Amino acid sequence: MTGLINAYVVNLAARAAGFYNTPAMGGYCLLSVPLVGSTWPERGVLVESYRARNVGGWGRYQPGAYAERGPGTVYVTQCYATYKPDRWNMPWSGGITAERPLSITLCARQGQATSSYVACRWSGSTYDRQIRLAVTSQRSIVAQIVMEGEITTVAMLTGGDAGPWECATLRVRRMSTNVLEFQITTDTGVVKTLRTEIGGTVMRDRMWDEARVYVPEGCGINGVQINYTSQPPEAETFRRTFLYRPDTPLRSLSVMPALVSVTAGDLIRQQAAAECAGVWIDEDGVLQWQGDTWMKSRAVVRELTSSELADARLEMDKQDVRRKVTVKYMAWSTRTSRRSSIVVHEGSKDEYLEGDFAEVIINPPDTQQWVQVDSTPRDVYGDVGAGLLNSGQGSYQGFTPLSADGTEILTAGSGKTEMGFAPTGPDAWKWTLDVQSLPTGADRIRTATSAEEYSNVKPAYRDRGLPLLRAMGVATAAPSEASSSVVGPGWAPDLEHDVGWHIQDAERAKTLADFIAAELAKPKPRISDLAVLPDPRIQLGDKIRVTDTARTGLSIVGVVRRIEQAIEAGRHEMTLDLIVTEVTASNVTLQEFDAFYSGMTLSAVDTRFKGESLSQRDAQPLRS
């Protein structure tokens, strides 16, 4: 899979685990496109996807999209995409009925520079009709019918009336022969209903042919879904159970490898580790993802003082100091084609005798990913099938009969050889060959195309090993490294941070290496085993400040990532684990001072902070 943003990977895994940043698929769903980092659908077929700098100015084909971070989500922008419905999920003709209304859902960011829309389109030789759900620059929600280019607004819910909505559903229900009811519902609980009479039976009696998503520059939407469910509208029931707040700019992924055996939780943790982000499930069962910048920028919601601490210990994390940080990542190069014309696998030209049986498992090399492999190879025997082979596209299997002296027999008589080819997994194929009887006059067969100059095979395709697999794309990874500019003390060891395929850009890898190096260049004071007086108001994800003047002299700001509680008869203990974002030390021992400024004499420290008063130094003795 190509052309993605890292947000797509995180959201894909979260949905698989049951945490939803956009609405989950409803019943009788024909199209579901989360639009969180990519235009790839989770149901339905992507036909084409373009990036648009402005209205009408479409760029080259790209199955991805720009993204903007919203309040706990990511929206696509500058995007135009078309989709085909998942017809296998339609148990009937697909017409609009009272029992099975047509529902179109989208989520929109608060800022909209102009209008965006999602449309169902019915098209034919004599008609072109649409039902649209649109969002205007004032965040008004508009239901429209388009008949041969003429746009009619059926119902509109103004932005002022709808309130601070995020999710809206248009439900179209058939009330009588030619009357349709249009109902707009928002997640703020506002509903608007109007009815209209339509001409013709196309939109009423059959399923739509194509869906269009239009998001020009300055707009942002996600959570697109089209279904025929009888359940309550998605906007009425949607509550976000995955809050995604990554650092920006978002990272692009040239390639997402095929994942054969990885759990959703592991995939989320791997991506979070690669980006140095925090991820946890809070007390309300909501999956939280927060980038480092976001965590540091949040306001403190709870203050704890010495009187509320049951126990705390000051430590210097000198053992975590590193001299230099190197980020190891995979840089990908890609080749793509609109046809299956890129050779990704060529057989080894083996020879077989009568009665031989062979089974070959085909996998991409560890450093390659194949995209849209043609998994229905055509047969080629010597000269037979050369016409298709010479086309330069598609996959092929077969052999060339050989005489006892190795001469090719292009006109060999009938024999019986059975071949089979089938995918055996997301990134594996199996080819089988059963030589039951050789062609007349043949001593053996060779799994390759004809090598003879007089054959009808084009020179470029002669003597090619079979099976010959072609694909529409191939991506090749090159192991790469990016080292930090920031350097810590010479006595500290180096650190290697392997992010695998989760980061694929040299600039992003270098930025990450510098960030980690800056965090680990010097020892920092921290409080471990932070036991506090039990307080049910403290929850996972809260940003708190702990000021301990009595024991450690530290003021630490951090995000609560773990809460441990021990409750027994007459005893209740609560211990916190923090992702520390800020540390201030007000009083420390000389041993702690010496550990922080390891290797520096007092005169060197005085020189470094020349010009500061003693009161300034006493207020924060441990700082860079």
Secondary structure as UniProt FT lines:
FT   STRAND          2..5
FT   HELIX           6..16
FT   TURN            17..18
FT   TURN            27..28
FT   STRAND          29..33
FT   STRAND          45..54
FT   TURN            55..56
FT   STRAND          57..61
FT   STRAND          66..69
FT   STRAND          74..77
FT   STRAND          79..84
FT   HELIX           87..89
FT   STRAND          102..108
FT   STRAND          116..123
FT   STRAND          128..135
FT   TURN            137..138
FT   STRAND          141..147
FT   TURN            148..149
FT   STRAND          150..157
FT   HELIX           159..162
FT   STRAND          167..174
FT   STRAND          179..186
FT   TURN            187..188
FT   STRAND          191..197
FT   HELIX           202..205
FT   STRAND          210..215
FT   TURN            217..218
FT   STRAND          221..227
FT   HELIX           234..237
FT   STRAND          242..245
FT   STRAND          252..255
FT   HELIX           264..275
FT   STRAND          278..281
FT   TURN            283..284
FT   STRAND          287..290
FT   HELIX           292..297
FT   STRAND          302..304
FT   HELIX           306..308
FT   STRAND          309..316
FT   HELIX           318..320
FT   STRAND          325..336
FT   STRAND          342..346
FT   STRAND          351..352
FT   TURN            354..355
FT   STRAND          357..362
FT   TURN            366..367
FT   STRAND          368..373
FT   STRAND          378..381
FT   TURN            382..383
FT   HELIX           386..389
FT   TURN            390..391
FT   STRAND          396..402
FT   TURN            404..405
FT   TURN            410..411
FT   STRAND          416..425
FT   TURN            426..427
FT   STRAND          428..437
FT   TURN            440..441
FT   STRAND          444..446
FT   TURN            453..454
FT   HELIX           459..461
FT   TURN            462..463
FT   STRAND          468..483
FT   TURN            490..491
FT   STRAND          495..500
FT   HELIX           506..520
FT   STRAND          525..532
FT   TURN            536..537
FT   TURN            540..541
FT   STRAND          543..548
FT   TURN            549..552
FT   STRAND          554..568
FT   TURN            569..570
FT   STRAND          571..585
FT   HELIX           590..596
FT   TURN            597..599
FT   HELIX           602..608
FT   TURN            609..611
FT   HELIX           614..619
//
